Amino acid sequence: MSGKPKLHYFNGRGRMESIRWLLAAAGVEFEECFLETKDDLTKLQKDGSLLFQQVPMVEIDGMKMVQSRAIGNYIATKYNLYGNDLKERALIDMYVEAVIDLNELLMTHAFQPADKKAQHFATIMDKATNRYFPVYEKVLKDHGQDFLVGNRFSKADVQLLETLLMAEECKPDILAKFPFLQSFKARISNIPTIKKFLQPGSQRKPPLHEKDVPKLMKIFH
Amino acid sequence: MAGKPKLHYPNGRGRTESIRWLLAAAGVEFEEEFIETKEDLLKLLNDGSLLFQQVPMVEIDGMKMVQTRAILSYIAAKYNLYGKDLKERAWIDIYVEGTTELMGMMMFLAFQAAGTKEKNIALMIERATTRYFPAYEKALKDHGHDYLVGNKLSWADIHLLEAILMVEEYKPDILSTFPLLQAFKGRTSNIPTIKKFLQPGSQRKPPSDEKFVATVTKIFNT
């Protein structure tokens, strides 16, 4: 038994990527067990490892944790990425929940039917640039600090960076009108643990390609 | 300034009902300002009250909190309904996420066309019976305690009761194969603050009806 957290998921981003980011940012080494076929998933379901028969599942500290938010909260608290007090946690939660909303849109893009893709893309871009990014830009501008909450690195910063990079994969110049987000991106990317995670060979997963979608559908449907 | 939390949302369950449940269970009095028209929403949008231009929004402790889970987590922690340590919080989070998924399957049924709605109700009942309720039944069976986590009332219990009652609105005998959940339901419903919330005249909202659907459509349609 290695003692390292063990992640059970398919070999791709999905709902596990934020957890990989958080562990990496905290400097925590982790192992991964990839589901490649429906049988792999069925096996986990049958042996009682998945409380609600779903992945992600992370073996950590003697628990088989499921539900990505629960897992993320646990890791953030354990590694001091969740603020100093209740009010800071409230702010971190608000910022993270909104980013998760945007992530959902980005994540589901590859699964859109061909005739809905363009419209979906337009929706993502609109929400990113009109609803979400302006908020974080203003937060950073208003307090002038390096991090979103409490002048201290937290889950909110990790999650926001992850999303900024994902958005840029969709539209490379999406941050053109957000100078504070641009410098935030550069600054957080340079944090040693994150810099390492952003290098080739890390456990960070690439974007989902359309050709991978059928294989995924076979595992989960 | 009353000092009581103030909820901003249309007059119906939606994403705010779980917040009402939690505050009520904690014995916290709260006020509600109902969004009834598009103008009401625009006013909130224009005065910068909605961080991401969305409701629910809850004014609490000098903050204008948005994002349902953020609000619920804050209330749970503040009123000692979030366990005593990290591991208890982990289990509460896991259980709450499960009941969130289950209730999410019912939240917008009233807005769906008849055929789709019937299909989704059937799916919800299947998931309740084969995925979610067995997990909670087992949790109660394994430790034999009255509450899901740490032998003490927590957010997880309140959320589970809300979910059970909601599913029962669609299938009254849904707990027939879950004896421990039946006992849990009876017990938890009798907690004084919850019992009060379950009585007529409380701030608990009824299931969404056509009138609510019409109001919400009017408010949120661009």
Interface residues (C-beta under 8 A of the other chain):
Chain A: L51 F52 Q53 D61 M63 M65 V66 Q67 R69 A70 N73 Y74 T77 K78 L86 K87 R89 A90 D93 M94 V96 E97 A98 D101 R131 Y132 V135
Chain B: L51 F52 Q53 D61 M63 M65 V66 Q67 T68 R69 A70 S73 Y74 A77 K78 L86 K87 R89 A90 D93 I94 V96 E97 G98 E101 R131 Y132 A135
